[in-house]
Each structure stands twice: as C-alpha cells, then as structure tokens.
Amino acid sequence: MRHRILLPDELGRHFTVRQAAASGVGRGRAAAPDLDRPFRGVRSIRAAETALERVAALAPRLRHGQLIGGETAMRVWGYPHPGTWSIDAPITVVVATGSARVRSRGITGLRLAEGRAHPWRIGEIPVVDPVTALFMCAGTLTDDQMVIALDAMTSTADNYPGLREGRPTLTPIDIEQCLRAWVRFPGSRRVRDGLSRTRDGVESPKETETRLLLVTGGLPEPVVQHEIHENGVLIARSDLAYPDLRIAIEYEGDGHRTSRDQWRRDVQRQRELEDLGWIVIRVTQLDLVDTRPLLDRIRRAVASRR
C-alpha cells in the first residue's frame, strides 16, 4: 500500500536511513512498513527480486574504500562463474588491509593489500576491477573453470552472453602483468596455467567448455570462430572447426532452440556447409554432461577425413 507521505526523488530506489534524514524524511516515514529493509540501516522502495538488485540495495551503505569483490564482483561484471547466483547468496565486500572489515548479516567482509584492487562503478555499485575479482576467486575454481573465466575476460565479442557493456578491454598480457604484481595468492598457479590455454575470439562459456572437452578427450585442439569462405564469400563462422578436415562444430544454446528465426538460419547454414563438403556436428548441453557419444562421433568424423 502506498504511503501518504511521498519520498524525495533524489533518494532513488535504495537509500540509507541517514540519507533519508538528510533529505528531510522523518524517522516515522523511514520506519514505515511499505519500505523494505534489506540490510541494517538501508531502506528500499521495494524488495529486491534478483541477486543483482540485492547488491544494488547494499551500495548506498558502502563507504569510501569499501568495494564489492570476489565472486560477487565476478557476477556483477557478468563473467561466467560456476553455480547459480541465488538472491540470498552472501555478498563479498573488500577493504584495504588495515581497514575494518564490513560485518553484517548476508555480507562476507574481506581485506585486500593496498593497491591490489582498482575501483570501478557499475551503475551505483562500487566494485573491484575484473582481474581482482578473478584473482580473489582463483582458489575456488577448477582448471577448466579458470580457462572459461579467462576466455570471457579477454573476449572482444559483443555477443558474449552476460558481459557488461563498458567493461575494460583486457588481454592475456594485462592479466599476466597483474599476476606478477600480486606475486602469490591462492590459485595463482591456476591462473598462470589457464593463461596458456586461453584463446582469442571466444563467444560463449560453452564454446570454451566444448573446446576443453575435445582436447581432454585426446582430440586435436579445434580452431575458434573459424570463418568459412567459398569463392571469396563468407558462408559461415563456426564456433569450433578443423578447417583442414572440413569439420565444423557448433554449440547450440537455448537461443538456437527457442528462436524460430535463429533455428531456421542454423538449418540453412548447415545445409550450405554440407553442400560444400563440410561435416557439421551440433553440440548441446546434454553432450557436455554425457560426453562419450560426442567424443566418439567427432573421432569418427576425424577418422573419415584421414
């Protein structure tokens, strides 16, 4: 039910009780039941419906030098991270060594050496830079999960799902320089090893996962985002390919299944490639769970071209 006393527009959707008082809002109005209380001292016009909205609700309470970090920062930036980002997941807040950690229900407060984190702002959310976010998570990621994150972090594709617009452009060299500056930390070796397996041009985490699966399965490493031309005309760009063998491997995400136009384009492109003598192998999430049939099929395709 809407309260009869309207709040000043400048407060926005999320604000602290102190900010409300500074805007002339009385105690009674700030304590009214129509306002949500996501964190101590914070009020919201309405309750958060997503994990990102919950992080945004915390932002007004954060002081100078307090930044969203770790796994939370990875997810705010939109980089792939294992598991589901639930709305009640703990929010990681980092401060410089020597500062008091943030302590509150639903918040994991951490300290980080001075100068390691570079502050950014995504909307109203103060957040550490992507490399710091990744390094803070490195100890909890598997080798393959690290490569997936690094592929995403260095991708220049504008269609990579989930990534924030305006994110910093990073190269493996940039990350390697940060690695040298940080020296040692949990997972540092995993980052270093992962950089050698990172590839340019990746457009989705499932492309990376598929590529790593093939290599682990003993197959040659495929080329990423291979452009297929015929008589100087671009026919298609394959997610993964063995160009010399004319084998194209395409990962089919949900968008390929739910979009009628996308599905039609996929079918037409497959026909065109097959007419040109290419073998087209389409991969789904099921293939990445039960991997043997996919690996056997690709092995047969490779053997047929040798």
Backbone hydrogen bonds, N-H to C=O, Kabsch-Sander energy under -0.5 kcal/mol:
donor,donor_aa,acceptor,acceptor_aa,energy
6,L,4,R,-0.7
11,L,8,P,-1.5
12,G,9,D,-1.4
15,F,43,R,-2.5
17,V,41,G,-2.2
20,A,16,T,-2.1
21,A,17,V,-2.4
22,A,18,R,-2.4
23,S,19,Q,-1.1
24,G,21,A,-1.6
25,V,20,A,-2.8
26,G,24,G,-0.5
30,A,26,G,-2.0
31,A,27,R,-1.5
32,A,29,R,-1.3
35,L,32,A,-1.6
36,D,44,S,-2.5
42,V,39,F,-2.4
43,R,15,F,-3.4
44,S,36,D,-2.1
45,I,13,R,-2.5
54,R,50,T,-1.7
55,V,51,A,-1.9
56,A,52,L,-2.3
57,A,53,E,-1.7
58,L,54,R,-1.1
58,L,55,V,-0.6
59,A,55,V,-1.3
61,R,58,L,-1.7
62,L,58,L,-0.8
62,L,59,A,-1.2
66,Q,63,R,-2.3
67,L,65,G,-0.6
67,L,94,V,-2.3
68,I,126,P,-2.6
69,G,92,T,-2.2
72,T,69,G,-0.8
73,A,69,G,-1.3
74,M,70,G,-2.2
75,R,71,E,-2.2
76,V,72,T,-2.4
77,W,73,A,-2.6
78,G,74,M,-0.8
79,Y,74,M,-2.1
86,S,84,T,-1.3
89,A,86,S,-1.7
91,I,106,G,-2.5
92,T,90,P,-0.5
93,V,91,I,-0.5
93,V,108,T,-2.5
94,V,67,L,-3.3
95,V,110,L,-2.2
97,T,112,L,-1.8
99,S,96,A,-2.3
104,S,102,V,-0.5
104,S,107,I,-0.5
107,I,104,S,-1.9
108,T,91,I,-2.8
109,G,107,I,-0.7
110,L,93,V,-2.5
112,L,95,V,-2.4
116,R,113,A,-1.9
120,W,127,V,-2.9
122,I,125,I,-2.6
123,G,121,R,-0.7
125,I,122,I,-2.2
127,V,120,W,-2.6
128,V,68,I,-2.5
129,D,118,H,-0.8
133,A,129,D,-2.2
134,L,130,P,-2.4
135,F,131,V,-2.8
136,M,132,T,-2.2
137,C,133,A,-0.9
137,C,134,L,-0.9
138,A,134,L,-1.0
139,G,186,P,-0.6
140,T,137,C,-2.4
141,L,137,C,-0.6
141,L,138,A,-1.0
146,M,142,T,-2.0
147,V,143,D,-1.8
148,I,144,D,-2.4
149,A,145,Q,-2.1
150,L,146,M,-2.6
151,D,147,V,-2.9
152,A,148,I,-1.9
153,M,149,A,-2.4
154,T,150,L,-1.9
155,S,152,A,-0.8
160,Y,157,A,-0.7
163,L,160,Y,-1.0
164,R,77,W,-1.8
167,R,164,R,-1.2
170,L,153,M,-0.6
170,L,168,P,-0.6
175,I,171,T,-1.9
176,E,172,P,-2.4
177,Q,173,I,-2.2
178,C,174,D,-1.8
179,L,175,I,-2.2
180,R,176,E,-2.0
181,A,177,Q,-1.8
182,W,178,C,-2.4
183,V,179,L,-1.4
184,R,182,W,-1.0
188,S,185,F,-2.4
191,V,187,G,-2.0
192,R,188,S,-2.3
193,D,189,R,-2.7
194,G,190,R,-2.3
195,L,191,V,-2.0
196,S,192,R,-0.8
196,S,193,D,-0.6
197,R,194,G,-1.2
198,T,195,L,-0.8
202,V,199,R,-0.6
208,T,204,S,-1.4
209,E,205,P,-2.5
210,T,206,K,-2.4
211,R,207,E,-2.5
212,L,208,T,-2.7
213,L,209,E,-1.9
214,L,210,T,-2.2
215,V,211,R,-2.0
216,T,212,L,-2.6
217,G,213,L,-2.0
218,G,215,V,-1.7
219,L,214,L,-2.5
223,V,241,A,-3.1
225,Q,239,D,-2.8
226,H,238,S,-1.4
228,I,236,A,-3.5
229,H,227,E,-0.6
230,E,233,V,-2.4
233,V,230,E,-1.6
235,I,228,I,-3.1
235,I,233,V,-0.6
236,A,228,I,-1.4
238,S,226,H,-2.7
240,L,249,I,-2.0
241,A,223,V,-1.5
242,Y,247,I,-2.7
245,L,242,Y,-1.1
246,R,242,Y,-0.9
246,R,243,P,-0.8
247,I,242,Y,-1.5
248,A,279,I,-3.1
249,I,240,L,-3.2
250,E,281,I,-2.7
252,E,250,E,-0.5
252,E,283,V,-3.7
253,G,251,Y,-0.8
256,H,253,G,-1.0
257,R,253,G,-0.8
257,R,254,D,-0.6
258,T,254,D,-2.7
259,S,255,G,-1.6
260,R,258,T,-0.7
263,W,259,S,-2.5
264,R,260,R,-2.2
265,R,261,D,-2.3
266,D,262,Q,-2.4
267,V,263,W,-2.2
268,Q,264,R,-2.4
269,R,265,R,-2.6
270,Q,266,D,-2.3
271,R,267,V,-2.1
272,E,268,Q,-2.1
273,L,269,R,-2.4
274,E,270,Q,-2.6
275,D,271,R,-2.2
276,L,272,E,-1.0
277,G,274,E,-1.4
278,W,273,L,-2.6
279,I,246,R,-2.6
280,V,278,W,-0.6
281,I,248,A,-3.0
281,I,279,I,-0.6
282,R,280,V,-0.6
283,V,250,E,-3.6
287,D,284,T,-0.9
288,L,284,T,-0.8
288,L,285,Q,-0.8
289,V,285,Q,-0.7
289,V,286,L,-0.9
290,D,286,L,-2.9
291,T,289,V,-0.8
295,L,291,T,-2.4
296,D,292,R,-2.8
297,R,293,P,-2.1
298,I,294,L,-2.4
299,R,295,L,-2.5
300,R,296,D,-2.3
301,A,297,R,-2.2
302,V,298,I,-2.7
303,A,299,R,-2.6
304,S,300,R,-2.0
305,R,301,A,-0.7
305,R,302,V,-1.0
306,R,303,A,-1.2
